[in-house]
Amino acid sequence: MNTERMLILRLSSLATLQDDKVFTHDELAIANAFKLAKRRDEWLLSRAAAKQLAIQLGLASDPRSVRSERPTLVIDDASTQWHVSLSHSAPYAAAAIDRHPIGIDIQIVRDLSESASHLFLSDEEADAMRRCAIAHRVIHFWCAKEAAWKQRSHEFTTMKRLPIRLVSASASGLLFDVVETTAMGDLVVALTRPTS
């Protein structure tokens, strides 16, 4: 997994950010309009991850100049050729940036019923999932589908219709034709592979 294209932040890091040094007044107004503090924090943290990653990649020097207008990264109020994807699963948020369309998804490891897989997996994908011995396999497949959907949703009417093909499995992750997953502590992370 190309981790240079992604950044994951923990909610505790939000407390260390000086809002007026990271976010514009307009961004803070959007965040403060959320009724639930959890939703506000997710919105801010995922965008803080995108801003910090853009700076790490040398695309900007001031986080306030960076905005995520999915699927595009906006810098200094100008659309760029850079693509951005955001995800959150409390207490984490993530961002991914690339020159090609990109998708990221993160999920806290938890027990999920595999019976729900019919809602997002085709019959062939569900069969592949059942053959996997990886821990929390339904979360790996969910993350893979969600990340692929973020990258290619303009091509498919539903997430279930977007095909992914399992190529290989290891003890910590799955490699699909279009996306890769890995377990990172209490998270499963999926990041799409470049389309070009």
N, C-alpha and C positions, 0 to 999 in steps of 0.2 A: 504494500500500500504506500503510495507516494504521500507521505505525511507533510511534505513541504507545501502542498496545496491546501492544507486544512489547519484549523486551529480550534481547540476545544477549551472553553473556560468553565470554571466552577462558579456557582452563584456567590460564594464568599468573596470572589475577586470584584464583584460589582460594588461592594461596600468601599473598596479602596479606590475606585474611580472617582475623579472629581467631575461630576456631570457637566459642568460648564466648560471643561477642558477637552471633553470627548464628544459631546453632543451639541448640536445647534439648538437654539431656542425652539425652532419648529419641531425638531425631533423630540425634545423634552415635552412639548405640548401634546404630541401624538401619544407618547408613552403615558403621560399623566391623565389622558382621557380614558384609559382602561379602568373599568370599575374594580377589577380584581388586581391586587398587588402582585399576585403570582404571574398573571398575564403581562403586566407592566415589566416585571423583572425579566421574564423570558424575552420579551421584545427588545429591551435594552441590552441584555447580555449577548444575544445572538448578533446584534448589530455592532456591539463593542468588539466581538470576535472578528467580524468582517473588517472593521476599521484597523484593528491591531494587525491582522494578517496582511492587509494592503500596505501598511507601513513596513512590515517585515519583508515584503516582496519588493520594496523600493518604489511602489506606485504613488505614494503620497508621503508627506512629512507631518501633516496636521490631521489628526483624526476627524476634526470637524469638517474637513473638506471632502470626506468620503461618505457616500450614501449607498445603500443597497436598494435598488429598484429592480427587483428580480424580473428577469434573470440577469440584469446588467448592473455593473458597478459604475457609479457616477462619481467622478472626481472633479472638484472645482466647478460644480454645476454643469459638467459636460459628460454625456454618455461616453463610455469607453468601449473598447473591444474586449474587455474582461468580463467574464461571466461569474456570477456569484450564486451560492446556494446557502441556505440557513436551516438550522434544525435546533430543537431543544427538547430536553427530557430532564425535568427538574431533578437535581440541582445543577444541571449542565446545559450549556448551549454551544453550538459549533457553527463555523462558517468554512466554506471552501471557495477558492478563487482559481480560475484557469482561463486560458485563452479560448478554450473550447467549452461548449455547454457542459455543465457539471452538476452533480447531485450529491448531497450528503444527507445522511440520517444517523441519528444517535438515539439509542434507547437504553434506559436503565434495565439491567438484568432483573427479571422478575418472572414469576410463574404465569404463563399464558396458556390458555387452552388451545391445543392444536385443532380442535373442532372448528375454530374460527378461520382456519386457513382457507377454507373454500370461498371466503369472501374476497380474497386477494390473490390466490394462487390458482392457476389452471390445474386440471387433473394431473397432467404430466409433472408440473412443478411440485404439487403436493406429494406425488409418488417419490420424487427425488428427495424431498424433505424427509419423508418417512424412512428412507434408506440411509440418511445421515446419522452418524453416531455423535456428532458434536453436541455439547451441552447447550441448552436453550436454543435449539435449532429453529423453532418457530420465530424467535426474535431475529435470528440471523436472516431468515427468509423475508420477514417483514421489512427489516432495514434495507435489504437488497432491493426489494420491490419499491419501497418508498424513495430511495435515492435514485433509482433508475427512472421513476415517475417524474421526479423533480427535474431530471435532465431531459426527458423526452415526452413530457405530458402533451405537448402540442401535436404529437403524432398518434395518440391513442385516446379513445373516448373514456376508458376507465383504466384504473391501475391493474385490474385483473387481466385485461387484454394485452398489456405490455409484456412481451415474452422475455424471460431470463432463462439461461441454460446453465446448469451447474457443471463446471469443468473439473474441479477438484476440491477436496476437503482436507483440512489439517485439524489438529487438536484445538487450534485457537481461531480458525476462521474458514471462510468459504470463498472460492474463486469462481465467479460466474463469467460468462462471455462479456458482459457489459459493466460489471460491478464487483467489488471485493468487500468482504466483511472481515472484521477481526474483533476479538474480545480484548478490551483494555480495562482491566480491573473490574469495576462494577458496571461497565458500559459495553454495548455492542455498537460498533461504528461501521457504517457502510459508506464507501466512496466510489463513485463511478469512474470508469476508465475513460480516457479521452475518446471522443467519437471520430476524430480525424487523425 
